[in-house]
């Protein structure tokens, strides 16, 4: 399952939302369907992502639910411990 475009929801974007040239140097990929950045939230701080989620924007939800890998232990801590 590849990265989901946060703008249009397309799954055809490969296994990464960016190309890493060297440590700390990233180039974000463009979506093959809509031409927007696949996941602009890769470069955002979590606080900005949470603010966008509070404003009920769809792209940050796609980022968190489809493009972020979170270990099972973090899911348990997040949902049960708050």
N, C-alpha and C positions, 0 to 999 in steps of 0.2 A: 504494500500500500504506500503510495507516494505522498508527497506533501500536498495539502489542499490549498488552493488559492483562497486567500481570505476575502477577496473581493467578489469572485464569481462562484466559488465552490468547486472548481474543476480539480480532478484528481490526476490529470495527465502531466504533471510537472516534475516527475522524477523523484529520486530519493532524498534530495536536499533542496532547500529554498535558497541556497547561496553557494558560491564557489569560494573556497578558502585558498588564497594565494600564498600567504605566510601567516605566522601567528599574529592574530589581531587585524589582519587585512582581509576583509570580506567583500564580495561583490554579490548583491542580491540578484536573483534570477527574475526574469519576466515570465508571466503566465502565457502558455501557448494559445489559450482561448481568448482572453480579454486584453492581454498586453500590459496589464498592471503588474506591480511587484507581487511575487507569489506570497510572501509573508513579510510585510514591512515591520511587524511587531518583533522580529528577531532582534532588532537594534533598540527596542524601547525598554525602558525601566518598567518593573512590575507595577509601580504606582500609576503610571500613565495608562497601562493596560487595564487596571482595575477601574480607573476613572472612566475610560471608554465603555467598559462593561456596565458601569452604573448608569451611563447615558443610553443604555440598551442598543448599542451599535452591534451589528452582526459580526463584522470582521474580528474583533477581539475574542469573541466566543469561539469562532472557527479556529483561531490561533491556539487557544488554550485546550480545546477539546480534541482537535485533530493533529496539531503540529508540535505539541510539547510532549516530550517523553518524561513521565513522572513515575517513579518506582511505586510498587504496591504499598510499601510502608508509608510513603508520603500521602497516598490516597487515604489510608487508614487514619493517619494523624490528622489530615485535613478535615475529613468528614465526621470523625467521632470525637476528636479532642478540640476541634474548633480552632 
